[in-house]
Each structure stands twice: as structure tokens, then as C-alpha cells.
Amino acid sequence: MNSHGADARHQKHAISERHTVTLGGVPQKISVEGPGGEAPVMIMFHGGPWAPFIYGLAYRGFYPELSSRFTLVWWDQYGCGRNARRLRDMPSDISVETFAHMAIGLTDEIRRRFPHSPILLNGYSFGTYLTMQTAAARESDIAGVINLGPIMSMREATGHFRAACDRRMNERERFRMQRLQTVERYDPYAAYVEQLAGKYTNCCHYRGASSGDGSAWRTITDSWRNDAMFRRWMLRLVTSGDYRPLDLIGAAMGTLPYGRTSRRFHTLWDSMENIDLWSLAERLTVPMIYLQGDAELYVLPDKLAALAERRPNVEYVRLAHSGHIPTSRAWEQAMQAMIRFGETVS
């Protein structure tokens, strides 16, 4: 479909609505925007858990390139953003599987509301766990899967982070890392080595390749330029008409102490260790596209490229000079690839 046809359909059937749906027995807010009718539907799954950033309810209206072509469905995971709850109202046994079941339930609800529309799943970071679990459960209903900044095996990712920063950390950091390795839980050690990798490499924020001239000013200006989209995404959380001030606290649920380090949610964060999507990626036949910064470490880029070579239904796009949080240039490339893929498979 060309963009002119998409724009015409958008004008004829444009919708931008808020709804409450029941997922996992819990009423939750979603929003829907786009052409409506029989246009392809793209369900957007944000990262985290509990990180409605880049994707999430605050971004309704933020991506006209997508919403002019696809009917977008936005959802903040249960417990964060617009779907935040008081801590005492959240079950202590919540896990990544809880979110997977809710994602499947959301897809079922969207299929009911749009029975004649192709359904695409679009996930970022932890959201790619949700796309893959949903595709596995409802493969016949899914036209395609878009995985941006994908995760695969979290145990492997922790090893990648450790290897990347092992020779760079100072003695204090090494002592803390070794101490956390002795803790019975998975998350404290995994979160710390990921933090160190973000400090010492471009795997998260791409600060730019070393210029070789030792220029601190060059480093600062490169970092500022590369993080332009990051600043826009953060500003959107504050300026979105879909978010109230209290929702901003909910949007930080995955990073603030009461969400990340609270004893109540140890099960959730430790359940991340169980994520391993390689077998699903090798088995599923639904069309899939992986979009990944070339400096990422959650999955080594060459391993995803090799997957695409083995699997005829898998496409791989390497985003040059980008980490897990896309740079402005990488985001533009990713957006173009999403649109092309979505229009092709639907």
C-alpha cells in the first residue's frame, strides 16, 4: 500500500479512543488510534518490565508515520504508567509470565474488536518477550512480528555484559560484583553488570566511537546528538495528554526502589532469568523482523544475523552506530523498516 492510500484511509476511518479491558482478571486501560476499519492493527508492547518508554500509552499520537498506516494499540503493563496500582493491591507472585498471559489476552481482545484486520505485534526490549510468547500462543492470528532492541536469553545477556566490562571496571566495582554473585537471587547481580556495561560501552546509550583525540568536548557533543530521540521520548512522558502527574511515578515503576528492589517483587525480577526465546525463534514460521543497534549486548548482533540466514521467515536489520536505545538516525531507519515490513506482510 502506498502512503497516499494509507492517508486516504486514515481520513475516512480515523479513530483515537481510550478503552478499559480486562486482562488477567484485572481492568486495564488501553488506547487505539489509526485508520480503524479493516486496516492492519499493530499492538505495541513496551519494555521493562514496567518501563513504558518509547512505546506505551503516553505515545498515542506521537508516531503519525505508523498511525496513518496501521491501527495502533497502546498498553501500559499492569502495575506501571496508567495501569499503576497501589503496592498492596499488586500480587507478590507477579512474574514475566503474568505479563505474557495479559499480552495474549490483549491480542484476543483486539482480534474480537477487529475481526477482519491483520494483526502485527511490535515489541521493544522486554516487549519482544511478549511478542514472541503471544505469537507462539496465537500464531495463526498473527501476520507478523516486529522486534526492536530484542532480548533472547537473559542468562546469555548477563554473560555478555560481564565480558564487555570485565577489564574496565575498577576494584570497588569488581568487589561489589563478586559479592552480588554470591547472593542466591538472580536480579541483583544481573542488574549490576548490566549497569556497568552501560557505563563502559555503547550498549545502552550510544555515545559515539572514540575520536582518538582525547577530546572531552567531542565526546559530549556526540552523546548529545545521539541522544536526541531519547530526550524527545522522555519529554513525551511529561507532555502527553494521556498521562497525569501521578502516572509519571507509575512510569518509573521499574527503576524506583519500591518497584525494582522491593522484597514484594523479587519473584518478578528474578523470573527474568527464565527468559530464553531462541527455541521459539527457531520454531515459529510467522514473518519476523529483528531491528538491533550494532553496539547492543542483550543479543550479540552476529547471532541474530545468523538466525536470519537460517530461517526464511526472519529478517534482520542492523542499526548502525546505535545501542539499545536507538539514536535519532537509527530510529529513522527502524521506522522505515517497520513500515515496509508491516505493509508487506499485511
C-alpha positions as CSV (number, residue, x, y, z in Angstrom):
1,M,0.0,0.0,0.0
2,N,1.4,3.4,-0.9
3,S,1.4,6.3,1.6
4,H,-1.3,8.2,-0.3
5,G,-3.7,5.3,0.0
6,A,-2.9,5.0,3.7
7,D,-3.6,8.7,4.3
8,A,-6.9,8.5,2.4
9,R,-8.0,5.5,4.5
10,H,-6.8,7.3,7.7
11,Q,-9.0,10.3,6.9
12,K,-12.0,8.1,6.2
13,H,-11.8,5.9,9.3
14,A,-9.6,7.8,11.7
15,I,-10.1,6.8,15.4
16,S,-8.4,7.8,18.6
17,E,-10.0,6.2,21.6
18,R,-9.4,5.1,25.1
19,H,-10.9,1.9,26.4
20,T,-10.8,-0.3,29.6
21,V,-10.4,-4.0,29.0
22,T,-10.0,-6.9,31.4
23,L,-6.7,-8.7,31.2
24,G,-5.8,-11.5,33.6
25,G,-8.9,-10.6,35.6
26,V,-7.8,-7.0,36.1
27,P,-9.4,-3.9,34.4
28,Q,-6.7,-2.1,32.5
29,K,-6.5,1.0,30.2
30,I,-5.6,0.8,26.6
31,S,-5.8,3.3,23.7
32,V,-6.4,2.7,20.0
33,E,-5.6,5.1,17.2
34,G,-5.3,5.0,13.4
35,P,-7.4,4.2,10.4
36,G,-9.6,1.7,12.0
37,G,-11.9,-0.4,9.8
38,E,-10.0,-3.3,8.2
39,A,-6.6,-1.7,8.3
40,P,-3.8,-3.7,9.8
41,V,-3.6,-3.5,13.5
42,M,-0.2,-3.1,15.3
43,I,-0.2,-3.9,19.0
44,M,2.7,-2.1,20.7
45,F,4.5,-3.8,23.7
46,H,6.9,-1.6,25.7
47,G,10.0,-2.8,27.6
48,G,10.9,-3.2,31.2
49,P,9.1,-4.9,32.8
50,W,7.4,-1.7,33.9
51,A,9.1,0.7,31.5
52,P,6.5,2.4,29.3
53,F,9.2,4.3,27.4
54,I,9.4,4.6,23.5
55,Y,6.2,2.5,23.5
56,G,3.3,2.9,25.9
57,L,0.1,4.9,26.5
58,A,1.9,8.2,26.6
59,Y,2.9,7.8,22.9
60,R,-0.6,7.9,21.4
61,G,-0.3,10.5,18.6
62,F,3.5,10.5,18.7
63,Y,4.1,8.3,15.6
64,P,2.0,9.6,12.7
65,E,4.1,7.7,10.3
66,L,2.7,4.5,11.9
67,S,-0.8,5.6,12.8
68,S,-1.5,6.8,9.3
69,R,-1.0,3.3,8.0
70,F,-1.8,1.0,10.9
71,T,-4.3,1.0,13.8
72,L,-2.1,1.2,16.8
73,V,-2.9,-0.3,20.2
74,W,-1.2,1.0,23.2
75,W,-1.0,-0.6,26.7
76,D,1.0,0.1,29.8
77,Q,1.8,-3.2,31.5
78,Y,-0.2,-4.0,34.6
79,G,1.4,-2.1,37.6
80,C,3.0,0.8,35.7
81,G,2.1,4.0,33.9
82,R,-1.6,4.5,33.5
83,N,-2.1,1.0,34.8
84,A,-0.2,1.5,38.1
85,R,-1.7,0.2,41.3
86,R,-1.0,0.7,45.0
87,L,1.7,-1.7,46.1
88,R,-0.6,-3.6,48.5
89,D,-3.0,-4.2,45.6
90,M,-0.3,-5.9,43.5
91,P,0.1,-9.7,43.9
92,S,3.6,-10.6,45.2
93,D,3.8,-13.6,42.9
94,I,3.6,-11.5,39.7
95,S,6.2,-12.7,37.1
96,V,7.1,-12.2,33.5
97,E,4.6,-15.0,32.7
98,T,1.9,-12.8,34.1
99,F,2.6,-10.1,31.5
100,A,2.8,-12.8,28.8
101,H,-0.7,-14.1,29.6
102,M,-2.0,-10.5,29.7
103,A,-0.4,-9.8,26.3
104,I,-2.1,-12.8,24.8
105,G,-5.4,-11.7,26.4
106,L,-5.0,-8.2,24.8
107,T,-4.4,-9.8,21.4
108,D,-7.5,-11.9,21.8
109,E,-9.5,-8.7,22.7
110,I,-8.1,-6.9,19.7
111,R,-9.0,-9.8,17.4
112,R,-12.5,-9.7,18.7
113,R,-12.7,-5.9,18.0
114,F,-11.1,-6.0,14.6
115,P,-12.0,-9.5,13.2
116,H,-11.0,-8.7,9.6
117,S,-7.7,-6.9,10.2
118,P,-4.3,-8.4,10.0
119,I,-2.6,-8.2,13.4
120,L,1.1,-7.3,13.8
121,L,2.9,-7.4,17.1
122,N,5.6,-4.7,17.7
123,G,7.8,-5.0,20.8
124,Y,10.7,-3.1,22.2
125,S,13.2,-4.7,24.6
126,F,11.3,-6.8,27.2
127,G,8.3,-6.2,24.9
128,T,9.9,-8.6,22.5
129,Y,9.4,-11.4,25.0
130,L,5.7,-10.5,24.9
131,T,5.6,-10.5,21.1
132,M,7.2,-13.9,20.9
133,Q,5.1,-15.5,23.7
134,T,1.9,-14.1,22.0
135,A,3.0,-15.3,18.6
136,A,3.6,-18.8,19.9
137,A,0.2,-18.9,21.5
138,R,-1.7,-17.3,18.6
139,E,0.4,-17.9,15.6
140,S,-2.5,-18.4,13.2
141,D,-3.8,-14.9,14.2
142,I,-0.6,-13.1,13.7
143,A,0.5,-11.6,10.4
144,G,4.0,-10.5,11.5
145,V,6.2,-9.8,14.5
146,I,8.5,-6.7,14.8
147,N,11.2,-7.0,17.5
148,L,13.1,-3.8,18.2
149,G,16.1,-3.9,20.6
150,P,15.3,-7.6,21.1
151,I,16.1,-9.9,24.0
152,M,16.6,-13.6,23.6
153,S,18.3,-15.4,26.6
154,M,18.7,-13.2,29.6
155,R,21.4,-15.6,31.1
156,E,23.4,-15.1,27.9
157,A,22.8,-11.3,28.1
158,T,24.2,-11.2,31.6
159,G,27.3,-13.0,30.3
160,H,27.7,-10.5,27.5
161,F,27.5,-7.6,29.9
162,R,30.1,-9.2,32.2
163,A,32.5,-9.9,29.4
164,A,32.2,-6.4,28.0
165,C,33.1,-4.6,31.2
166,D,35.3,-7.2,32.9
167,R,38.6,-5.5,32.1
168,R,37.3,-1.9,32.6
169,M,35.7,-1.9,36.0
170,N,37.6,-0.6,39.0
171,E,38.4,-2.6,42.1
172,R,35.4,-1.3,44.0
173,E,33.1,-2.3,41.2
174,R,34.7,-5.7,40.9
175,F,34.4,-6.3,44.6
176,R,30.7,-5.4,44.6
177,M,30.1,-7.6,41.5
178,Q,31.7,-10.6,43.1
179,R,29.8,-10.1,46.3
180,L,26.5,-10.0,44.4
181,Q,27.4,-13.2,42.6
182,T,27.2,-15.0,46.0
183,V,23.6,-13.8,46.5
184,E,21.1,-16.6,45.8
185,R,18.9,-14.2,43.8
186,Y,19.4,-13.6,40.0
187,D,18.5,-10.0,39.6
188,P,20.9,-8.0,41.9
189,Y,24.0,-9.4,40.1
190,A,22.4,-9.2,36.6
191,A,21.2,-5.7,37.1
192,Y,24.6,-4.5,38.3
193,V,26.7,-6.0,35.5
194,E,24.1,-4.5,33.0
195,Q,24.6,-1.1,34.7
196,L,28.4,-1.5,34.4
197,A,28.2,-2.4,30.7
198,G,26.1,0.7,30.1
199,K,28.7,2.8,31.8
200,Y,31.7,1.4,29.9
201,T,30.3,0.6,26.5
202,N,27.8,1.9,23.9
203,C,25.4,-1.0,24.5
204,C,22.7,1.2,26.0
205,H,23.2,4.9,25.1
206,Y,25.4,5.2,22.0
207,R,27.9,7.9,23.0
208,G,29.9,7.7,19.8
209,A,33.1,5.9,18.7
210,S,36.3,7.2,20.3
211,S,37.6,10.0,18.2
212,G,41.2,9.2,19.2
213,D,42.0,12.8,20.0
214,G,41.0,12.7,23.7
215,S,38.5,15.5,23.2
216,A,36.1,15.6,26.1
217,W,34.1,18.2,24.1
218,R,33.8,15.9,21.2
219,T,32.5,13.1,23.4
220,I,29.9,15.4,25.0
221,T,28.6,16.7,21.6
222,D,28.5,13.2,20.1
223,S,26.5,12.0,23.1
224,W,24.1,15.0,23.0
225,R,23.4,14.4,19.3
226,N,23.0,10.7,19.6
227,D,20.5,11.0,22.5
228,A,18.2,13.5,20.7
229,M,15.4,10.9,20.4
230,F,15.9,9.8,24.0
231,R,15.2,13.3,25.1
232,R,12.1,13.5,22.9
233,W,10.8,10.2,24.3
234,M,11.4,11.4,27.9
235,L,9.7,14.7,27.3
236,R,6.7,13.0,25.8
237,L,6.0,11.3,29.2
238,V,5.7,14.8,30.7
239,T,3.7,16.4,27.9
240,S,1.4,13.6,26.8
241,G,-2.3,14.3,27.3
242,D,-2.8,10.7,28.3
243,Y,-0.6,11.0,31.4
244,R,-1.5,12.6,34.7
245,P,1.3,13.7,37.0
246,L,0.8,10.6,39.2
247,D,1.2,8.4,36.1
248,L,4.8,9.7,35.8
249,I,5.6,7.9,39.1
250,G,4.0,4.8,37.7
251,A,6.1,5.1,34.5
252,A,9.2,4.8,36.7
253,M,8.0,1.7,38.5
254,G,10.7,-0.4,37.0
255,T,13.5,1.9,38.2
256,L,12.4,3.3,41.5
257,P,13.2,1.4,44.7
258,Y,9.7,0.5,45.6
259,G,9.3,-1.3,42.2
260,R,12.8,-2.6,41.5
261,T,14.3,-3.5,44.9
262,S,11.1,-4.1,47.0
263,R,11.0,-7.5,48.5
264,R,7.4,-7.8,47.3
265,F,8.5,-8.0,43.7
266,H,11.6,-10.3,44.0
267,T,9.7,-13.0,42.1
268,L,9.1,-10.7,39.1
269,W,12.7,-9.6,38.7
270,D,14.2,-13.0,39.3
271,S,11.8,-14.5,36.8
272,M,13.7,-12.6,34.1
273,E,16.4,-15.3,34.3
274,N,13.9,-17.8,32.8
275,I,13.6,-15.9,29.5
276,D,15.1,-17.8,26.6
277,L,13.4,-17.2,23.2
278,W,15.9,-19.0,20.9
279,S,13.7,-22.1,20.6
280,L,10.7,-20.1,19.7
281,A,12.7,-18.1,17.2
282,E,13.8,-21.3,15.5
283,R,10.4,-22.9,15.5
284,L,7.9,-20.1,14.6
285,T,7.0,-19.7,11.0
286,V,5.3,-16.3,11.2
287,P,7.2,-13.5,9.4
288,M,9.5,-11.7,11.9
289,I,11.9,-8.8,11.7
290,Y,14.6,-8.0,14.2
291,L,15.9,-4.4,14.4
292,Q,19.0,-4.1,16.5
293,G,21.7,-1.5,17.2
294,D,25.1,-2.7,16.2
295,A,26.5,-1.9,19.7
296,E,23.9,-3.9,21.6
297,L,24.8,-6.7,24.0
298,Y,21.4,-8.2,25.0
299,V,21.9,-10.4,22.0
300,L,25.2,-10.4,20.0
301,P,24.4,-9.0,16.6
302,D,26.1,-11.7,14.7
303,K,23.9,-14.4,16.4
304,L,20.7,-12.6,15.2
305,A,22.2,-12.2,11.7
306,A,22.9,-16.0,11.7
307,L,19.3,-16.7,12.8
308,A,18.0,-14.7,9.8
309,E,20.3,-16.7,7.5
310,R,18.9,-20.0,8.8
311,R,15.2,-19.0,8.9
312,P,13.4,-18.0,5.7
313,N,10.7,-16.1,7.7
314,V,13.2,-14.0,9.7
315,E,14.7,-10.7,8.5
316,Y,17.5,-8.9,10.4
317,V,18.2,-5.1,10.2
318,R,21.4,-3.9,11.9
319,L,21.1,-0.2,13.0
320,A,24.5,1.4,12.6
321,H,26.1,3.4,15.4
322,S,23.3,2.7,17.9
323,G,22.9,0.9,21.2
324,H,19.7,-0.5,22.9
325,I,18.1,3.0,23.0
326,P,18.0,4.0,19.3
327,T,19.8,7.1,18.2
328,S,17.9,9.6,16.0
329,R,19.3,8.1,12.8
330,A,18.8,4.5,13.9
331,W,15.2,5.3,14.9
332,E,14.5,6.7,11.4
333,Q,16.0,3.6,9.9
334,A,13.9,1.4,12.2
335,M,10.7,3.2,11.5
336,Q,11.2,2.8,7.7
337,A,11.9,-0.9,8.2
338,M,8.8,-1.3,10.4
339,I,6.5,0.3,7.8
340,R,8.0,-1.7,4.9
341,F,7.7,-4.9,6.8
342,G,4.2,-4.2,8.1
343,E,2.8,-3.3,4.7
344,T,4.5,-6.3,3.1
345,V,3.1,-9.0,5.5
346,S,-0.4,-7.5,5.8
